[in-house]
Amino acid sequence: MGKLRINMRELKFRYWNPIAKTYKMSWRYNLTHDGKILAYDVDMMGYDEPTDPKNSALVIQQWTGCYDKNGVEIYEGDIVKVYSEEFENENFTGKVIFDEGSFLTWINKNDIRGVWSGDNIEVIGNIMENHELLKA
């Protein structure tokens, strides 16, 4: 995953390549201070010209700063199972999204909840590779 430090807060990203249908290694990509993508060209042993994310096929997903019950980092686009005592011991599955400056768990059109961390949440997949988990 790509890393960037701002005011001692570590920002991490992962990069989905929809053509190869795989997450690409983080060392191959960096983000510039103005949000453009720098791709490392292995053959040329250097970075290509910065690309606007709107003109790139890559999907960039940011780390929430939270971990699940197994110590797995939670990224936007992850599909998580939430075990909630707060809602009458209801368990639910949702997708982690970034909306209006916060990471949230989107359950359905009418139900958005905060991202939990620790013993009550588990990453079970991601929207790119396991979208069928949201239909269950």
Secondary structure, 3 states (H helix, E strand, C coil): CEEEEECCEEEEEEEEECCCCEEECHHHEEECCCCCEEEEECCCCEECCCECHHHCCCEEEEEEEEECCCCCEEECCEEEEEECCCCCCCEEEEEEEEECCEEEEEEECCEEEECCCCCCEEEEEECCCCHHHHCC
